[in-house]
Amino acid sequence: MKTIKNKSQKMKTIKLFATAILITLGISSVKAQTTTTTASSSSSSSPEIEFGVKAGVSFSTLKTGLNAVTDKSGKTGFNVGVFARIGKDLFFQPELNYVSFSDNYKFNSTAFQAKFRQLNLPLMVGYKIVNTDELIFRVSAGPDLYYNLKKPIAPGGFKYKDLTAGGVVNAGVDIGSLTFDARYSLGLSKFNKDLGQKSNIFSLGVGFKFQ
C-alpha cells in the first residue's frame, strides 16, 4: 500500500514539473513571437515580456486562535518554480511554484508534524520603482493560491483542505539577469477549519531571467 502511495506521489511531482516546463516553453514561444512582431513593426507599444526560473527557502507558521493548539513552530522548507513578467514599469507577474514546508504543534498535549507539499500559484501586479538596464527595484502584490499535493497528518477527525487562498506581497531586486526576492504570503482561508489554522509563509528566493 505504501509503495502505491509513493508511486502516486512521484507521478504528481512529475506532472508538476512537466506543467512547469510546458508553461516555460509557452512563455518562451510568446516572447519569441512578440520579439519578431516588434522587429517587423514600427510600433513601440508592444508589451515587454520576460520569463525565468527561481528557487529559494521558505519558513512557515500555522496561525490559530484555538487554545487546544500549543507549542507551534515552523521548519525551513524550499520552493522552486517558473515565472513570467509582462509589462514595463507596471507589470503582471504570474508564477507556478512547488513549495515544501513543515509545521510542528501540539493538540491536547499530543505532538503533530504537518508536512506540506503544495502547488502554488501567485498572480501579482507590480511596479518597478527603479528601472534601468543594470538595476531594477520592484514591489508587487496579489492573490495567492495553494493546492495540497499530499494530505498532511492531522489529529483524528480533522482534515486539511486541498485548496486554500491568501494574499502575497513581494519586494525584489534585479541585477542584470539575476533576480532576488523577499516575500510574505498571508493565508486568508483556513487550511484546517476545525483547528482554525491559517498559513503564514515568509520566503527568500533567487532566480534567473531569460532575456
JOVEN-V201387 format. One record per pair of residues at least 24 apart in sequence whose ideal C-beta (glycine too) atoms are under 10 Angstrom apart, sorted by the first residue. I is the first residue (numbers start at 1). GAP is how many residues later the second one is. Records with the same first field share a line. If there is no record, write none. Layout:
BEGIN
I->GAP / GAP
END
This chain:
BEGIN
5->145
8->141 / 142
9->108 / 140 / 141
12->105 / 107 / 137 / 138
13->85 / 104 / 136 / 137
15->104 / 134
16->64 / 65 / 80 / 81 / 82 / 101 / 102 / 103 / 131 / 133
17->63 / 64 / 65 / 81
19->63 / 77 / 79 / 100
20->33 / 60 / 61 / 62 / 75 / 76 / 77 / 78 / 99
21->61
22->60 / 74
23->28 / 58 / 59 / 60 / 61 / 71 / 72 / 73
24->27 / 28 / 29 / 57 / 58 / 59 / 60 / 72 / 186
25->26 / 57
26->25 / 58
27->24 / 25 / 55 / 56 / 57 / 58 / 59 / 67 / 183
28->56 / 182
30->54 / 56
31->53 / 55 / 179 / 180
34->52
47->39 / 40 / 41 / 44 / 45
48->37 / 38 / 39 / 40 / 41 / 43 / 163
49->35 / 36 / 37 / 38 / 42
50->33 / 34 / 35 / 36 / 37 / 41 / 43 / 124 / 127 / 129 / 159 / 160 / 161
51->31 / 32 / 33 / 34 / 35 / 158 / 159 / 160
52->29 / 30 / 31 / 32 / 33 / 43 / 122 / 125 / 126 / 127 / 155 / 156 / 157 / 158 / 159
53->27 / 28 / 29 / 30 / 126 / 154 / 155 / 156 / 157
54->25 / 26 / 27 / 28 / 29 / 41 / 43 / 125 / 126 / 127 / 151 / 152 / 153 / 154 / 155
55->24 / 25 / 26 / 42 / 43 / 150 / 151 / 152 / 153
56->24 / 25 / 41 / 43 / 124 / 125 / 126 / 127 / 147 / 148 / 149 / 150 / 151
57->44 / 145 / 146 / 147 / 148 / 149
58->39 / 41 / 42 / 43 / 58 / 62 / 125 / 127 / 143 / 144 / 145 / 146 / 147
59->42 / 141 / 142 / 143 / 144 / 145
60->39 / 40 / 41 / 42 / 43 / 54 / 56 / 125 / 127 / 139 / 140 / 141 / 142 / 143
61->40 / 42 / 44 / 136 / 137 / 138 / 139 / 140 / 141
62->39 / 41 / 42 / 43 / 52 / 54 / 90 / 98 / 125 / 128 / 129 / 130 / 133 / 134 / 135 / 136 / 137 / 138
63->123 / 124 / 127 / 128 / 133 / 134 / 135 / 136 / 137
64->41 / 43 / 126 / 127 / 128 / 131 / 132 / 133 / 134
65->131 / 132 / 133
66->39 / 41 / 126 / 128 / 129 / 130 / 131
68->37 / 38 / 39 / 40 / 41 / 42 / 87 / 127 / 128
69->36 / 37 / 38 / 39 / 43 / 86 / 123 / 126 / 127 / 128
70->35 / 36 / 37 / 38 / 39 / 41
71->33 / 34 / 35 / 36 / 38 / 40
72->31 / 32 / 33 / 34 / 125
73->29 / 30 / 31 / 32 / 40
74->27 / 28 / 29 / 30 / 31 / 40 / 125 / 126 / 127 / 128
75->25 / 26 / 27 / 28 / 29 / 38 / 40
76->24 / 25 / 26 / 127
77->24 / 25 / 26 / 38 / 39 / 40 / 41 / 124 / 126
78->125 / 127
79->39 / 41 / 104 / 122 / 124 / 125 / 126
80->125 / 127
81->38 / 39 / 40 / 41 / 124 / 126
82->125
83->39 / 41 / 96 / 98 / 122 / 124 / 126
85->39 / 41 / 43 / 51 / 53 / 55 / 87 / 89 / 94 / 124
87->38 / 39 / 40 / 41
88->40 / 43
89->37 / 38 / 39 / 40 / 42 / 47 / 49
90->35 / 36 / 37 / 38
91->33 / 34 / 35 / 36 / 37 / 40 / 47 / 49
92->31 / 32 / 33 / 34 / 48 / 50
93->29 / 30 / 31 / 32 / 33 / 45 / 47 / 49 / 77 / 79
94->27 / 28 / 29 / 30 / 48
95->25 / 26 / 27 / 28 / 29 / 47 / 49 / 73 / 75 / 112
96->24 / 25 / 26
97->24 / 25 / 49 / 106 / 108
98->51
99->47 / 48 / 50 / 86 / 100 / 102 / 104
100->49 / 50
101->98 / 100 / 102
102->50
103->49 / 88 / 94 / 96
105->50 / 90 / 92
106->49
107->47 / 48 / 49 / 51 / 88
108->47
110->45 / 46
112->40 / 41 / 42 / 43 / 46 / 83
113->39 / 40
114->37 / 38 / 39 / 40 / 46 / 77 / 78 / 81 / 83 / 85
115->35 / 36 / 37 / 38
116->30 / 32 / 33 / 34 / 35 / 36 / 44 / 75 / 83 / 85
117->31 / 32 / 33 / 34 / 35
118->27 / 28 / 29 / 30 / 31 / 32 / 34 / 44 / 45 / 46 / 81 / 83
119->26 / 27 / 28 / 29 / 30 / 44
120->24 / 25 / 26 / 27 / 46 / 48 / 65 / 81 / 83
121->24 / 25 / 26 / 44
122->24 / 44 / 45 / 46 / 48 / 61 / 63
123->45
124->43 / 44 / 45 / 46 / 59
126->43 / 44 / 45 / 46
128->44 / 46
129->42
130->43 / 44
131->43
132->42
133->43
134->40 / 41 / 42
135->38 / 39 / 40 / 41
136->36 / 37 / 38 / 39 / 40 / 43 / 73
137->34 / 35 / 36 / 37
138->32 / 33 / 34 / 35 / 36 / 41 / 43
139->30 / 31 / 32 / 33
140->28 / 29 / 30 / 31 / 32 / 41 / 43
141->26 / 27 / 28 / 29 / 30 / 42 / 43
142->25 / 26 / 27 / 28
143->24 / 25 / 45
144->24 / 25 / 39 / 41 / 42 / 43 / 44 / 55 / 57
145->44
146->39 / 41 / 43 / 45 / 53 / 55
148->43
152->39 / 40
154->37 / 38 / 40 / 41 / 43
155->37 / 39 / 40
157->37
158->34 / 35 / 36 / 37 / 39
159->32 / 33 / 34 / 35 / 36
160->30 / 31 / 32 / 33 / 35 / 37
161->28 / 29 / 30 / 31 / 32 / 36
163->26
164->24 / 25 / 26 / 27 / 28 / 33 / 34 / 35
165->24
166->25 / 32 / 33 / 34 / 35
168->33 / 35
170->33 / 35
172->33 / 35
174->33 / 35
176->32 / 33 / 35
177->30 / 31 / 32 / 33 / 34
178->28 / 29 / 30 / 31
179->26 / 27 / 28 / 29 / 30
180->24 / 25 / 26 / 27
181->24 / 25 / 26
END
